[in-house]
Amino acid sequence: MRELLVHLDRSAGRLGGQVRSGLRDAIRSGRLPPGFRLPSTRALAENLGVSRGMVVDAYEQLIAEGYLTSRHGSGTQVTSACAAPQPAAAPGSADGPPITHDLVPGVPDLSEFPRAAWLAATRHVLNTAPHSAFGYPGPAGAAELRAALADYLGRVRAAQARPEHIVVVNGVAQGLSLVSQALRRFGRDVLAVEDPSSDRQRSIFTTHGLDVAYVPTDAEGIDVEALARTPARAVLVTPAHQYPTGVVLSPRRRAALVEWARAHDALIVEDDYDAEFRYDRDPVGCLQGLAPDRVVHLGSTSKALAPGMRLGWAALPAALIEQIRDLKTNADLGSATLAQLTLVRMLETGAYERHLRVMRAHYRKRRDAVAEAIAEHLPAARVHGVAAGLHLYVELPAGSDEEATVRRARAHGVRVEPMAAMRVIAPGPPAVIIGYATLSPDRLRAAVRLLAESVLPAAGRHG
Ligand SMILES: Cc1ncc(COP(=O)(O)O)c(C=O)c1O
C-alpha cells in the first residue's frame, strides 16, 4: 500500500479535523490525483499514529463531500471528478493547430530505444553487482564505465583518454555546466562559441557568469583567425558536425585550432553530440585525439540511446580532472550507478554498437527521404549537413521570408526550427533546421511537401 503524508500538529488538538482537512487539501492541490487509491483506514491510522476511528470518520466525511469514492473490493479512491488545478499551458503549445509533423532537431527516434537489450543488461547488472554498487557513487563515475568508455572512445572516436581522465556526467549539458564553472575558477571568464550555434546552451554559460564571444563559422567550420582576435582563452566547438550547419571541421582548421590553444594556453571544449551517426564516409576522429592536453571531449548517450538517459562523459586534460571531480561532487555527488553499469554491459556485449549499426541504417533512410523530397518539392533550396547526424540545415530559396515560412508551416502542423535564434553576430540566408529522426519516411515526405507549400517570399509578397 502506498504511503501517504498528512501533516499533524499534535499540540493544536482536534486531530480528527486535521486528518480530514489534510486529506482534503492534498486532493484539492492535486497531490493526490484522481483515481489515487488511499491506504486502508487501519494502515493510515498506524502510519499517522492516530486512532482508526479518526481515519474512518475522515474518509466518511470526504466521501460525503464527494472527494472520495468507496467501492467494495477496490477500496477508497480519490474521485475522478476531483481534477487538480490545471497548470498554465506551455508557451506555444496552444498556438494554432496541433503539430502533426514535428521536425524539431535534437531528439532521436524514441520508439527505437533498445528496450530488450537494456533490460537484459539491467538484469545482468542486478544479478551480479556487489552491494557496494548501491552506495554513493564516486564523483568520477563507476570505474567499470570509465574503463569501457576509454576503450570505446579510443576505438570509435580515436580519442586518447585513460579511465582516470574520464568523469561520467548527466549528459553534455552537465559537462558544459561543470566546465563553465571550472573556467570561472581558473579566471577564464570569456568563452568563445560558434556562430551560429545552439541557442539552448547559451544560458548554461551565462548562468555560471561567463561572457560569450561569438566567432563566425564558414564551410570549413570555425574561423580560427577570428577566434584569435577575441579575448577568449576557451572555445566550444562541434567539430564532427557543426551545430546547426552540419559542417565537418576541416583538417586545416583542426590543426589551426589546436595551434591557437597551445599558443594562448587555451582550452578547447569539444561537443561530440551526434558523431555516432555518419552515413557516407568513415567517421572523422575527434579533436581530443589530436591534443588530449588541450581538449575537453564531451559526449553522451542522448542520440545513440535516448536523451532521457541523462548519461554522458567528459574526457579531460589532466589539469582539469581534480576541479571537475570537485564540481561534480558539489553538483550531485556523482551520477546514478545502475545505469552506468548497464551501459558497461551494453558496451561489453556489443549490444550498444549493434544498436548503433541498426539505427544508422534506420536514420539513413529517413535522411534520404527528406533529401529526395526537398529535391522534388523545393528544388531551389540548398541542403547541408547530409553526411552525418540527425538533422539537415536547409537554406530556403533565395528571397524567402524565414520567419513567415516557419509560421505558415506551423499553421499546416509542421514544426521546423528557424535559424534566426541560432545566429548572433552574422546574418545568414533564410534557412531552417530539419530534424528527421522521429518521423517515418512517408511522414517526412509529407512534411517536406507541406513545408514547400509554406515557403513565402520576403517583403510581404504572399504567393
Ligand atoms: C549541440 C548539442 N550538443 C549536445 C546535445 C546533447 O546534450 P545532452 O547530452 O545533455 O542531452 C544536443 C542535444 O540536442 C545538442 O543539440
The ligand as a Gaussian input file, in Angstrom:
#p B3LYP/6-31G(d) Opt

LIG

0 1
 C       24.575000      20.971000     -29.892000
 C       24.120000      19.919000     -28.920000
 N       25.002000      19.451000     -28.028000
 C       24.648000      18.494000     -27.131000
 C       23.373000      17.962000     -27.129000
 C       23.036000      16.838000     -26.166000
 O       23.024000      17.254000     -24.877000
 P       22.817000      16.181000     -23.722000
 O       23.917000      15.180000     -23.840000
 O       22.906000      16.980000     -22.472000
 O       21.485000      15.553000     -23.908000
 C       22.420000      18.435000     -28.019000
 C       21.063000      17.901000     -27.985000
 O       20.224000      18.188000     -28.760000
 C       22.816000      19.434000     -28.943000
 O       21.934000      19.916000     -29.829000

